[in-house]
Amino acid sequence: MTTATGALEGDAGFGLANPIGGVAVQMVWLAIADLVYRRANLEHAAASLENVLQALLLVGMLSLPVVAYATPTLQWGWIHPVTLLIPLLYGYGLVLLRRMHDHPMWQPIQTSATVEDVEPDGTDASTRRLWGRLAALALVVGVAGWVIGQAGLGVVQATGLPSGVVGFTLTTAVTSLPELVVLITAVRMGALTLGIGNIIGGNVFDTLMIPVADVAYLEGPVYRDAGEISLVLLGGTILMTVVLATGLVMRERKGVGFEGILLPLIYLGTVAIAVVTR
């Protein structure tokens, strides 16, 4: 809703930066969770090949807007053809994830610090009641997303800050708070793989909001009018994803790993470069 609101209002930079910023800031949430989990490095304890593959899938999905940015004259109707490839890559990634889950060709080494997710206790609520509760909460989130989008555009007008920077930082920090809450809750429950999967899987899904921005931006391909700042934000976010994937593979055993330090630094550096180059 926040992404579509910005794009429908004709702000290409805000519309494109919002989903990209959601991906970036949620990786910063992982660094925060690494500080909360004191027993070992979080990426070490939550050994999951599915999370590694999702991180690689995320790199691929984020690279497609870079191609679109470099070919602004290509368009099908008012959208860029690359926009159509993003959900296709997402769908194929789900197929690969299912295949890996059913027939894994690699296995992470289990150590004393590795934590297996524990099946949570069930609930006495009926399935119909759970679906109703989910629908009600989804409606609240949808309305809140529209309000946040309008507020973010108001901040842009009031402060004169680049809309891409506001979309990358302020609005995404608010819209990504549910992921932070789920992550911290999962870590406290001992469901570490679930917590990291919530962030990385959420990031992969957030990338689907880039096509939403392109479709909602009716003046042409959103990449064409998003400005150079969007390319900076994309580059920084891809770099953060590569660092996270490396951390998941390397699995430093104790303390906050290099990824826990680099992710916030790359995020802050990306924002700083975007502000300087506006």
C-alpha positions in Angstrom: 0.0 0.0 0.0 2.8 2.4 0.9 4.6 1.7 -2.4 1.5 1.9 -4.5 0.5 5.2 -2.8 3.8 6.9 -3.7 3.8 5.6 -7.2 0.1 6.6 -7.8 0.9 10.1 -6.6 3.5 10.3 -9.3 6.7 10.1 -7.2 8.8 7.4 -8.9 11.7 7.8 -6.5 9.6 7.2 -3.5 7.7 4.3 -5.0 10.9 2.5 -6.1 12.9 3.3 -2.9 10.2 2.0 -0.5 10.5 -1.7 -1.3 14.3 -1.5 -1.8 14.6 0.2 1.6 12.4 -2.4 3.2 14.9 -5.1 2.1 17.8 -3.1 3.4 16.5 -2.1 6.8 15.3 -5.6 7.6 18.8 -6.8 7.2 19.8 -4.2 9.8 17.1 -5.9 12.0 19.2 -9.1 11.7 22.2 -7.3 13.1 20.1 -6.1 16.0 18.9 -9.6 16.6 22.5 -10.8 16.6 23.1 -8.5 19.6 20.1 -9.9 21.4 21.1 -13.5 20.9 24.1 -13.9 23.2 24.8 -17.6 23.0 26.4 -17.6 19.6 26.5 -15.9 16.2 22.9 -15.9 15.0 23.8 -16.9 11.4 25.8 -19.8 12.8 23.1 -21.1 15.1 20.4 -20.9 12.5 22.0 -23.2 9.9 19.6 -23.3 6.9 20.4 -23.9 3.2 17.0 -22.5 2.3 18.0 -19.2 3.8 21.2 -19.2 1.8 19.3 -19.9 -1.4 16.7 -17.2 -0.6 19.6 -14.7 -0.2 21.0 -15.6 -3.6 17.5 -15.4 -5.1 17.2 -11.9 -3.6 20.4 -10.8 -5.3 19.0 -12.0 -8.6 15.7 -10.2 -8.1 17.4 -7.0 -7.1 19.7 -7.1 -10.1 16.8 -6.9 -12.6 15.8 -3.3 -11.7 19.5 -2.4 -12.4 19.0 -3.7 -15.9 15.8 -1.8 -16.2 17.4 1.3 -15.0 20.1 1.0 -17.8 17.4 0.5 -20.5 14.9 3.3 -19.8 13.5 3.5 -23.3 12.2 -0.1 -23.3 8.6 -0.3 -22.3 5.5 -2.4 -22.8 2.5 -0.2 -22.4 3.6 2.0 -19.5 5.7 -0.5 -17.7 9.2 -1.9 -18.3 9.4 -5.5 -19.6 11.9 -6.4 -16.9 9.1 -5.8 -14.4 7.4 -9.0 -15.6 10.5 -11.0 -15.0 10.6 -10.2 -11.3 7.5 -12.3 -10.2 8.6 -15.1 -12.7 12.0 -15.3 -11.0 10.2 -15.3 -7.6 8.0 -18.2 -8.6 10.9 -20.2 -10.0 12.8 -19.5 -6.8 9.9 -21.1 -4.8 10.2 -24.2 -7.0 13.9 -24.4 -6.3 13.4 -23.9 -2.5 10.8 -26.8 -2.5 13.2 -29.0 -4.5 16.1 -28.2 -2.0 13.9 -28.9 1.0 12.7 -32.3 -0.4 16.1 -33.4 -1.9 19.0 -31.4 -0.3 22.3 -31.8 -2.0 24.3 -30.1 0.8 23.9 -30.2 4.6 25.2 -27.6 7.1 27.5 -29.0 9.8 25.7 -29.4 13.1 27.7 -27.9 16.1 27.0 -27.5 19.7 25.8 -23.9 18.9 23.4 -25.0 16.2 19.8 -24.7 17.3 17.0 -26.8 15.8 13.7 -25.0 15.6 11.2 -26.3 18.1 7.6 -26.9 16.9 5.4 -24.3 18.8 2.4 -25.3 20.8 -0.9 -25.4 19.0 -3.9 -23.2 19.6 -7.5 -24.0 20.6 -8.9 -21.4 18.2 -10.8 -22.7 15.2 -9.4 -22.4 11.7 -12.3 -20.1 10.7 -11.5 -17.8 13.7 -7.8 -17.7 12.8 -8.6 -16.8 9.2 -10.9 -14.1 10.4 -8.3 -12.7 12.7 -5.7 -12.7 10.0 -8.0 -10.9 7.6 -8.8 -8.2 10.2 -5.1 -7.7 10.9 -4.4 -7.6 7.2 -7.0 -4.8 6.7 -5.4 -2.8 9.6 -1.9 -3.2 8.0 -3.3 -2.2 4.6 -4.9 1.0 5.9 -1.8 1.8 7.9 0.3 1.3 4.8 -1.7 4.0 3.0 -1.4 6.4 5.9 2.4 5.8 6.1 2.7 6.5 2.3 0.8 9.7 2.6 2.8 10.8 5.7 6.1 10.0 3.9 5.1 12.1 0.9 4.2 14.9 3.3 7.7 14.6 4.9 9.2 15.0 1.4 7.2 18.2 0.7 7.9 19.7 4.2 11.6 19.0 4.4 12.8 19.0 0.8 14.6 15.7 1.3 14.9 13.4 -1.7 11.9 11.2 -1.9 14.1 8.2 -2.5 15.9 8.8 0.7 12.7 9.2 2.7 11.3 6.0 1.1 14.5 4.1 1.8 14.7 5.1 5.4 11.7 6.7 7.2 8.7 4.9 5.7 10.4 1.5 5.4 11.7 1.7 9.0 8.0 2.0 10.1 6.6 -0.6 7.7 9.3 -3.1 8.6 8.6 -3.0 12.3 6.4 -6.1 12.1 9.3 -8.1 10.8 11.5 -6.9 13.6 8.9 -7.9 16.2 8.5 -11.4 14.6 12.3 -11.7 14.4 12.9 -10.9 18.1 10.0 -13.1 19.2 11.3 -16.0 17.1 14.8 -15.6 18.6 13.4 -15.5 22.2 11.3 -18.7 21.4 14.4 -20.5 20.1 13.1 -20.6 16.5 16.2 -19.0 15.0 15.9 -20.4 11.5 12.3 -19.2 11.4 13.4 -15.7 12.5 16.1 -15.4 9.8 13.8 -16.9 7.2 11.2 -14.3 8.2 13.6 -11.6 7.3 15.2 -13.1 4.1 11.9 -14.5 2.9 10.2 -11.2 3.6 12.9 -9.4 1.7 12.4 -11.7 -1.3 8.7 -11.0 -1.2 9.2 -7.3 -0.7 11.1 -7.3 -4.0 7.7 -8.1 -5.6 6.6 -4.6 -4.6 9.0 -3.2 -7.3 6.6 -4.4 -10.0 3.7 -2.9 -8.0 5.5 0.4 -8.1 6.0 0.1 -11.9 2.4 -0.8 -12.5 1.1 2.0 -10.2 3.3 4.6 -11.8 1.2 5.5 -14.8 3.6 8.0 -16.4 5.9 5.3 -17.8 8.5 2.9 -16.4 9.2 3.8 -12.8 12.9 3.1 -13.3 13.2 5.8 -15.9 12.0 8.6 -13.6 13.4 7.3 -10.3 16.7 9.2 -10.6 20.2 8.3 -9.9 19.6 7.9 -6.2 17.6 4.8 -6.8 20.6 3.2 -8.4 22.7 4.0 -5.4 20.1 2.4 -3.1 19.9 -0.7 -5.3 23.7 -1.1 -5.3 23.9 -0.7 -1.5 21.1 -3.2 -0.9 22.6 -5.8 -3.2 25.9 -5.4 -1.4 24.2 -5.9 2.0 22.5 -9.1 0.7 25.8 -10.5 -0.5 27.3 -9.8 2.9 24.4 -11.5 4.6 24.7 -14.5 2.3 28.4 -14.7 3.0 27.7 -14.7 6.7 25.2 -17.5 6.4 27.8 -19.6 4.5 30.8 -18.7 6.7 28.9 -19.2 10.0 31.3 -17.5 12.4 30.8 -19.3 15.7 31.0 -16.8 18.5 29.8 -13.2 19.1 28.6 -10.8 16.4 30.0 -11.9 13.1 31.4 -9.6 10.4 28.0 -9.4 8.8 26.5 -8.0 12.0 29.0 -5.1 11.9 29.0 -4.5 8.1 25.3 -4.5 7.5 24.5 -1.4 9.6 27.7 0.3 8.2 26.7 -0.4 4.6 23.2 0.8 5.2 24.3 4.1 6.8 26.9 4.5 4.0 24.3 4.0 1.3 22.0 6.6 2.9 24.9 9.1 3.2 25.9 8.6 -0.5 22.3 9.1 -1.6 22.0 12.3 0.4 25.2 13.7 -0.9 24.4 12.9 -4.5 20.9 14.3 -4.5 
